[in-house]
Amino acid sequence: MEHFFNYSRRKSSVVHIGNTPLGGDNPIRIQSMANVSTMDTDAAVRQAIRMIEAGSEYVRFTAQGEREARNLGVIRKQLNEAGYTTPLVADIHFNPRAADAAAEEVEKVRINPGNYVDKVKTFDLLEYTDEEYAAELQKIRDRFVPFLNICKAHGTAIRIGVNHGSLSDRIMSRYGDTPEGMVASCMEFLRICRDENFPDVVISIKASNTVVMVKTVRLLVRTMEAEDMHYPLHLGVTEAGDGEDGRIKSAVGIGTLLSDGIGDTIRVSLSEDPEAEIPVARKLVDYILEREGHEPIEASPASGYDPVYADRRSSRATEGIGGNFPPVVISDRSNGDFEFDYASLPDYIYIGKEDPDNLPDSFRLLVDAHFWKERPNAYPFFIASEVEELKNYSTPLKFIRLTYSDLTDRVIEVLKQDKSVIVVLSTYHRNGVGAQRAAMHRLLAAGCDVPVILHRDYRETDVEALQLKSAADFGTLLLDGFGDGIMLHNEGCEAMTTDSCMFGILQATRTRISKTEYISCPSCGRTLYDLQTTIARIKEATSHLKGLKIGIMGCIVNGPGEMADADYGYVGAGKNRISLYKGKECVLKNIPEEEAVERLIQLIKENGDWVN
């Protein structure tokens, strides 16, 4: 677990993908996926060029059948003639023959273990004897090995791409809808690749749930290491959505794993134009790579801590902070900005030395200790040099800002003794995540159950950069099980923007739900309706339904599975046709697209989940 404190990239094997190798010491590659029809050659070529010029190092197209797979060869030829040699990737579901054809046309083929040989997902519980299960694995081998031989003959790489939403009924029946099942699905195919001496393999394990995604990738890496496998990893959060939510959710999932040193290529799956994904991915990768060569952090993992199966750290409950309470949001308003969005009010406001007289008494204020005056809604805020002054203040809550280096034995003794203290954990280290992880492990090892607010300080005028950086930093620690709240300070953006960002991060880590959850795919050539416009219409109608989860999916490939924990689903069923789901059950099939949003609203109302 040394990499938890000191950044270094995982040592992966090199995979040859056309003229752009992946893994090993190669850069972390950026990629995206086209959303036009693969049979519309002109549109496909134009979009590929836009993606390449935006910085995409691989361009993926869907190939539903052999016809689409063969047309990728035409697209490849036209791109070559135009001077673009960026590798193309075929995305295959349900159709091994299409994979065979694509392997002869493009540089890389993605297959999905959940639907490569196994039957279409029905959510049925199937019973297999060990002999029957082994026979199913032999079926996979019998079909997969000829495909690998085609890839060997043409120098084609493959990606084994497991999606949480498309695990086979066979895997689900044995392992359940679990990280262990996703890893098992992947390992079945990896072992065949190893047996067949086929090294050009990339792996991805994706989910729309960042908790599941991070846990599963960490488990996969551990499982591969146990079998001496070092294949490179493709990272992504499926169905991340658009706008602020999509960027934060992607940065939480991808950023956490990149912080671990895991990941050789990434795709930020936004429900936007493919070329819009590239600069987002580039900013995220560049930010994580700033940690390279940082000053070493001397730290040791706490005994018994397991990053794969990390639960929330046990802390004492203090006036609604810590314990089993959801993480709190502390808004830094020490710059005098007292404009608020009353739909998402922070729990506490840090005002520093300010003493505004225009704030309601219902606001709970944090005031620098030397300026603090006793009143019901104000609490003193200390710095590390004032730790011995804590005992002189008799208040229900006291906050003290500390860094990892401040956590001496004496300070930890004070934190244990004074049950009214809350730590605001800051960092000035270039690898801030590593330093804050080290601090949390120091507290764990010392048996100190003080509640901890995670604090970060940025200077970003670019809102997108703030979203990505803060989501990657806070998200990593929250998914590690650390943090009883978050506090974000930024010079350069309105305070309401930072508040929105904090609530978005807690939502993306599923530690605190404060708004409607949208699970929306980025669309691809299989999508036969206007996804972006539809998402906007659904959001406009339902954004007030706090806590409700709505899946908005382009097609059935991952739709029903990826939104399995959604309350309602809107899934493309054909040209301008939509099917609506209540949970996993399809309740309305093939309704006209123009009626579908209103029918979705009616469905929500009929089931008692609508509020005005």
Summary of the structure (lengths in Angstrom):
residues: 612
radius of gyration: 25.2
end to end distance: 49.1
largest distance: 77.9
contacts: 2171
relative contact order: 0.10
helix: 40%
strand: 19%
